[in-house]
Each structure stands twice: as C-alpha cells, then as structure tokens.
Amino acid sequence: MKKVILSAILFAGAIVNSHGQDISNNTLGLRLGNNDGFGAEISYQRKLSDTNRLEFDLGWRNSNEVNALKLAGLYQWVWNIDKGLNWYAGAGGGLGSWRYSDEGESSNGTFVFITGDLGIEYQFDIPLQLSLDVRPEIYLLSGDYRENKFGPDLALSIRYRFN
C-alpha cells in the first residue's frame, strides 16, 4: 500500500510540474533585422502543438544599392527555459526578388533560399512577445544577388499574442 501511495504522489507531482511551452496560438508583429541592409518583415506565427509552430515572414531589405522583397516560411521547435522564456530552433526556406541600381547601372532578379533559425523569446503577462534570433540564409538560384550565396540575418521581433 505504501508503494501505491508513494507512486501516486510522485505521479501527481510530475503532472503538477510538467506544463506546456506556453506557445501562443497566433502571433502577429514586426521582425526588424539586418541582412544586406536594414529591413522589416511582417511576421506571423501559428501554433501546431505544445512544442512546434510555423512562422511566415514577408518583408523588404534596403541598402545603398540593393533593394529586396522576400517571403520566408519556417518550422520551429520550441523549448521552455522558465515561465514565459523560451528558446527555439527551426528550418525553412523562401523566395524573393531584388533590384540593384548604382550610377546608371541596374539589374534585377529573383532568388530562392534555405534557412535555419535559432532564437530566444520572452512572453510578457500582457499579450506581447519579444524575441531575438539569427537566421543563416543560403541562396540558391540567386543570379548576381549575393556573390558568396550566404547571408546571416540577425533580428529583433515584437509580436502581439492572440490566444
């Protein structure tokens, strides 16, 4: 009987201490980053489970000579560090278009890229989420968009959480 009571107490304790990652069902906001110039993206996240979500970003980049518009989609895994504080990693890809213009010379084109994602986020008690992440992007079919076909993208995001 003591073993049954002890097992029940341990089981109840495990249930009380285990909790979901507190991923919001939907978030919408801005992702501000720097990859070949400052850029902003409209960012949307959709919860799939307690530990997984999708993220879609539509944005532009602007530097002295190059402007780019891009759409990215990522699948992310989320792990809880502490209440409201999570870290995440993901993978995905996207596509975009670019235009180069400098002293009478101009060219344009499209590109496809694959990307990873690694970041940390904090969800406040109010419906606000802040995150910082890095996305290394490898460009495929990019023409003259990037000579080395690689671009790290570091960004700060602020999103409104819809539960």
ABEGO torsion letter per residue (X at the ends): XAAAAAAAAAAAAAAAABBBAGBBABBBBBBBBBBGEBBBBBBBBBBABAABBBBBBBBBBBBAABBBBBBBBBBBBBBBABBGBBBBBBBBBBBBBBBBBBGGBBBBEBBBBBBBBBBBBBBBABBBBBBBBBBBBBBBGAEAABAAGBBBBBBBBBBBBBX
